[in-house]
Amino acid sequence: MTSACFTGHRSIDGADMLHIKTLLDKTICALARRGVTEFYCGGALGWDTICANMVLYLKKRKQLDINLHLVLPCRNEEQTKKWSDEDKHTFYTILMHAETIEYIGSDYTKDCMKKRNARLVENADCCVCYYDGDNFRSGTGQTVRMAESKGIEIINIYELAK
């Protein structure tokens, strides 16, 4: 196993963020000890941003031999056009430090997110998610089901946090 992808909710309401981030830190470090060096992230707000920042933090602070790869649904301006200035700043900071950036398409389309999610799973030997199981039709639910269909390991931080 050499790669993992992230998927999760854009909004993580009511969660103990310190606890969530501690679990994520431990999970990424454990995966790195098992040989996972490549981490794929979809670049969305919420869970994706938390995960991307954690990979970059662990790479720099703990000197882990890991890399962040972004798989984005569309060009940057399209993806971030409705985001706050603070969220855009965070996104572009992550972008500058990613090892690679892959764009599914240039424009936002009705299926660009689904294609992005499929590409994340295609690249991964493991899926680290934050999925509460409530919204079966969500992009997160869809991505977790893709990972299950592929037969890869799924680590659900939401379940670990209970």
C-alpha positions in Angstrom: 0.0 0.0 0.0 1.5 3.3 -1.1 -1.4 5.8 -1.5 -4.5 7.1 0.3 -7.2 9.5 -0.6 -9.4 11.7 1.5 -13.1 12.3 1.4 -15.4 14.0 3.9 -18.1 16.5 4.6 -17.6 20.2 3.8 -19.2 21.0 7.2 -18.2 19.3 10.3 -20.7 20.7 12.8 -20.5 20.1 16.5 -17.4 18.0 16.3 -14.5 18.4 18.7 -12.0 19.6 16.1 -8.9 19.1 18.3 -9.9 15.5 18.8 -10.6 15.0 15.1 -7.3 16.6 14.1 -5.5 14.4 16.6 -7.1 11.3 15.2 -6.2 12.4 11.7 -2.6 13.1 12.7 -2.3 9.6 14.2 -4.0 8.0 11.2 -1.7 9.7 8.6 1.4 8.8 10.7 0.3 5.2 11.0 -0.3 5.0 7.3 3.2 6.5 6.6 4.7 3.8 8.9 2.9 1.2 6.7 4.5 2.7 3.6 1.9 5.2 2.4 3.7 8.1 0.9 1.2 9.6 -1.5 -2.0 11.4 -0.3 -4.7 12.5 -2.7 -7.1 15.3 -1.8 -10.0 16.9 -3.7 -9.4 20.5 -2.7 -12.9 21.3 -1.3 -13.7 23.2 1.8 -14.1 21.4 5.1 -12.6 17.9 5.4 -10.4 18.2 2.3 -8.8 21.4 3.6 -8.2 19.9 7.0 -6.6 16.8 5.5 -4.4 18.8 3.0 -3.2 21.0 5.8 -2.4 18.0 8.0 -0.4 16.3 5.3 1.6 19.5 4.7 2.1 20.0 8.5 3.3 16.4 9.1 5.6 16.6 6.1 7.2 19.7 7.4 7.1 19.4 11.2 7.5 15.7 11.7 9.7 15.3 8.6 7.5 12.5 7.2 8.4 11.3 3.7 4.9 12.0 2.3 3.4 14.0 -0.6 0.2 15.8 -1.2 -1.5 15.5 -4.6 -4.5 17.5 -5.5 -7.2 16.2 -7.8 -9.4 19.2 -8.6 -12.8 19.1 -10.4 -12.2 22.3 -12.4 -9.9 25.3 -12.7 -9.1 27.2 -9.6 -11.2 30.3 -10.4 -14.3 28.2 -11.1 -13.9 26.2 -7.9 -13.3 29.1 -5.6 -15.6 31.8 -7.2 -18.1 31.8 -4.3 -15.6 31.3 -1.5 -14.6 33.9 1.1 -11.2 35.6 0.7 -9.9 33.6 3.7 -10.9 30.3 2.2 -9.3 31.3 -1.2 -6.1 32.2 0.6 -6.0 28.8 2.4 -6.7 27.1 -0.9 -4.0 28.8 -2.8 -1.5 28.2 0.0 -2.3 24.5 -0.2 -2.0 24.6 -4.0 1.5 26.1 -3.8 2.7 23.3 -1.6 1.1 20.3 -3.3 3.4 17.9 -5.1 1.1 17.7 -8.1 -2.2 19.2 -9.3 -4.5 17.4 -11.6 -7.6 19.1 -13.1 -10.6 16.9 -14.2 -11.8 19.7 -16.5 -11.6 23.4 -16.9 -15.2 24.3 -16.2 -17.6 23.4 -13.5 -20.0 20.8 -14.8 -22.8 18.7 -13.3 -20.5 15.7 -13.1 -17.1 17.1 -12.4 -17.2 16.4 -8.7 -18.2 12.7 -9.3 -15.4 12.4 -11.8 -13.0 14.0 -9.3 -14.1 11.5 -6.6 -13.7 8.6 -8.9 -10.2 9.7 -9.8 -9.3 10.0 -6.1 -10.4 6.4 -5.4 -8.6 5.3 -8.6 -5.4 6.7 -7.2 -5.8 5.2 -3.8 -5.0 2.0 -1.9 -6.8 3.3 1.2 -9.6 5.9 1.9 -9.5 8.1 4.9 -12.9 9.7 5.4 -15.1 11.7 7.7 -18.5 10.2 6.9 -21.5 10.2 9.3 -23.5 7.8 7.1 -26.5 10.1 7.1 -26.5 11.4 3.5 -26.3 8.4 1.2 -26.4 10.6 -1.9 -23.7 13.0 -0.9 -20.4 13.2 -2.7 -18.8 11.7 0.5 -21.2 8.8 0.6 -20.7 8.2 -3.1 -16.9 8.2 -2.8 -17.0 5.9 0.2 -19.1 3.5 -1.8 -16.6 3.7 -4.7 -13.8 2.8 -2.3 -15.9 -0.1 -0.9 -16.5 -1.3 -4.5 -12.8 -1.2 -5.2 -12.2 -3.2 -2.0 -9.7 -0.8 -0.4 -9.3 -0.2 3.3 -11.6 2.6 4.6 -10.7 4.5 7.8 -13.6 6.6 9.0 -12.4 9.3 11.4 -16.1 10.0 12.2 -16.5 6.5 13.6 -13.1 6.6 15.5 -14.1 10.0 17.1 -17.3 8.5 18.7 
